[in-house]
Amino acid sequence: MTVLVNFVREAPGAPQVTGVVDISRPPSGSLISCIMPTRGFAFPARLAIDCFCNQTYPNRELVIVSATVDSEVKALVAQLRDPRIRMIEAPDAQTVGALRNAAIAEAEGDLISIWDDDDLSHADRLWWQSTGLDQVDGDACFLSNVILWWPARTRLAISSTLWTRSRSRWGMAQSQPLTPTIGFATAKAPLCGLPEARSTPPA
């Protein structure tokens, strides 16, 4: 099976290129560090953690960073007892950028993937993106279109190409203080050991 994937090579003025990727070929297996800034609320972060747990790509870690000390997310991570998931508290980091940089500083992977706490990702997302980077020798890849899901409105849509204005958010890149990611909305999968109770952040 082949798909078209957008890539960027690390060079001044390097153009975006589109490559045809055979996603049936196994990726190299490099460690991927998924970095997840969070406000500390159990919902929706528990769903993003569940998406990480259900990834088919085996060599991965999730680095969660929160400016909130002793947050609900910290309690969830403690219940999971998953060695691939680490919780970092950074009370001095007050912006998303500062939280991401704090997570990157703790990441051990060769690849960095942004894993926002309010995004859902297809179970094959890391597999496809890492396979693509291997095959086209790219420095970063991103999704120019994403599936948007509004459960309360029972609506599902695919973003327009204008979404590429935010392309740095939706990718995977070589490990450095830079960017990356989300994937496609996915049907609800088994909850990876997380409790059913969820709290709702204030409006």
WOTAZI-V173507 format. One record per pair of residues at least 4 apart in sequence whose ideal C-beta (glycine too) atoms are under 7 Angstrom apart, sorted by sequence separation. I is the first residue (numbers start at 1). J is the second residue. If there is no record, write none. Layout:
i;j
I;J
I;J
//
This chain:
i;j
10;14
41;45
42;46
44;48
45;49
46;50
47;51
48;52
49;53
50;54
70;74
72;76
73;77
74;78
75;79
76;80
94;98
95;99
96;100
97;101
98;102
99;103
100;104
101;105
102;106
103;107
121;125
124;128
125;129
126;130
127;131
128;132
129;133
130;134
131;135
132;136
159;163
166;170
167;171
9;14
55;60
66;71
80;85
93;98
107;112
133;138
150;155
173;178
8;14
93;99
173;179
38;45
66;73
149;156
173;180
8;16
77;85
104;112
133;141
171;179
172;180
64;73
90;99
93;102
132;141
147;156
148;157
171;180
172;181
6;16
7;17
52;62
77;87
171;181
147;158
148;159
168;179
170;181
6;18
7;19
36;48
90;102
129;141
169;181
170;182
49;62
64;77
74;87
113;126
145;158
146;159
4;18
5;19
88;102
145;159
88;103
4;20
5;21
145;161
144;161
146;163
2;20
3;21
34;52
88;106
145;163
2;21
111;130
144;163
2;22
3;23
69;89
86;106
144;164
64;85
1;23
62;84
64;86
69;91
1;24
61;84
62;85
63;86
64;87
65;88
66;89
67;90
144;167
60;84
64;88
67;91
146;170
32;57
61;86
63;88
65;90
142;167
34;60
36;62
38;64
40;66
67;93
32;59
34;61
36;63
49;76
67;94
143;170
31;59
32;60
33;61
34;62
35;63
36;64
37;65
38;66
40;68
45;73
142;170
30;59
39;68
142;171
156;185
27;57
29;59
31;61
33;63
42;72
46;76
141;171
40;71
41;72
42;73
140;171
141;172
40;72
67;99
140;172
40;73
140;173
42;76
65;99
139;173
140;174
38;73
139;174
146;182
149;185
65;102
147;184
65;103
146;184
147;185
133;172
63;103
130;172
63;106
129;172
63;107
61;108
61;109
62;115
114;169
125;183
37;96
113;172
111;172
112;173
121;182
122;183
37;99
121;183
122;184
37;100
52;115
111;174
112;175
119;182
121;184
123;186
111;175
122;186
35;100
110;175
114;179
120;185
121;186
37;103
60;126
109;175
114;180
115;181
116;182
120;186
48;115
56;123
113;180
114;181
35;103
48;116
55;123
56;124
107;175
112;180
113;181
35;104
48;117
51;120
54;123
57;126
51;121
55;125
57;127
48;119
55;126
56;127
35;107
45;117
44;117
47;120
57;130
104;177
33;107
44;118
33;108
33;109
101;177
31;108
32;109
35;112
31;109
33;111
31;110
32;111
33;112
34;113
35;114
36;115
38;117
30;110
35;115
36;116
37;117
30;111
32;113
34;115
36;117
32;126
32;130
27;127
30;130
27;130
27;131
23;128
25;131
28;134
27;134
23;131
21;131
21;132
19;132
22;135
80;193
21;135
80;194
19;135
79;195
19;136
76;194
3;128
7;132
5;132
72;199
7;136
9;138
10;139
8;138
9;139
7;138
8;139
8;140
7;140
7;141
6;141
51;186
54;189
5;141
6;142
6;144
54;192
50;189
53;192
50;191
33;175
50;192
50;194
49;194
46;194
46;198
43;198
42;198
43;199
42;199
43;200
41;199
41;201
39;201
//
